[in-house]
Amino acid sequence: MQFDDDADLDTSEVRDTRGSRIPGGRATVGGGIAGVIALILGLLFGVGPDQLGLSSGDSGTTATASSAAQVEQNCRTGRDANTKDDCRTVAVVNSVQDYWRQEFQRRDATYGSARTVLFTDRVGTACGSATSAVGPFYCPGDRQVYLDLGFFDELRTKFGSSGGPFAEAYVVAHEYGHHVQNQMGTLARSQDGRTGENSNAVRVELQADCYAGVWANHATTTPDESTGRPLITELTRADIRDGLDAAASVGDDRIQERFQGRVTPESWTHGSAAQRQQWFTTGFTSGDLEACDTFR
């Protein structure tokens, strides 16, 4: 995965709160290994912590001066994205939003941008307070994606993913899939309280995987607004394999087998490894939003 060295990065799309503190210091999420497993099974790559009853405490963060400026100072061009992990996240966010902005425009609609908030340990959101244990998530209340970059190490060490830059890009693109769903009115269909392999919760997550694949299909042809050239210059077959491996590693069946020793489809919230790979592939091979109807 390579970026145009000369492209300018738009750091306004990423808010860096690493090193911040939540006023009051509270984030009521499950404690101990049982709590962590519950969070992982319920929210990984999901939608705001309020859905799991995790909301508590204050909804804001206070950033230190040094941390808040880190991305803005260090991530200026595509060359930075090719050499620094956090700058790569900025570049992926830029590319994903460039694509959706142009796709919405093609459909005579308006895409509302969403920022990604980088944090460490815990964060306050309009959906409530959460810790890194919940994994990356999208909060529809403030229309922001929340990401602790340390999760990408856990994707390899805890979940067995091969890792790699595009595995990380897949995670980001999946969360922006939820933002697209929020704007199209489909995200709320997941909030009926049901779980299981045929539930709307699973269908919404699989659709976000498909949307990630659609973006990947267009990533090397979507022009960057600052240069008119694609920000991402190369995606290899190995990159796509890494993305598919990441999708499989966070399938409900894989996670349940790894952490509780048995598979219980009636409690699935995101879909199986095979389903997640299937729907990412559907989006990637078709490049078509209309192919992502997981509710059929």
Secondary structure as UniProt FT lines:
FT   STRAND          2..3
FT   TURN            5..6
FT   HELIX           11..13
FT   STRAND          14..16
FT   TURN            18..19
FT   TURN            23..24
FT   HELIX           32..43
FT   TURN            44..45
FT   STRAND          46..47
FT   HELIX           49..52
FT   HELIX           65..68
FT   HELIX           70..74
FT   HELIX           78..81
FT   TURN            82..83
FT   HELIX           85..106
FT   TURN            107..108
FT   STRAND          115..118
FT   STRAND          122..125
FT   TURN            126..127
FT   STRAND          128..131
FT   HELIX           132..134
FT   STRAND          137..139
FT   TURN            140..143
FT   STRAND          144..147
FT   TURN            149..150
FT   HELIX           151..157
FT   TURN            158..159
FT   HELIX           165..184
FT   HELIX           187..190
FT   TURN            197..198
FT   HELIX           200..218
FT   TURN            219..221
FT   TURN            225..227
FT   STRAND          232..234
FT   HELIX           237..249
FT   HELIX           252..260
FT   HELIX           265..267
FT   HELIX           273..286
FT   HELIX           289..292
FT   TURN            294..295
//
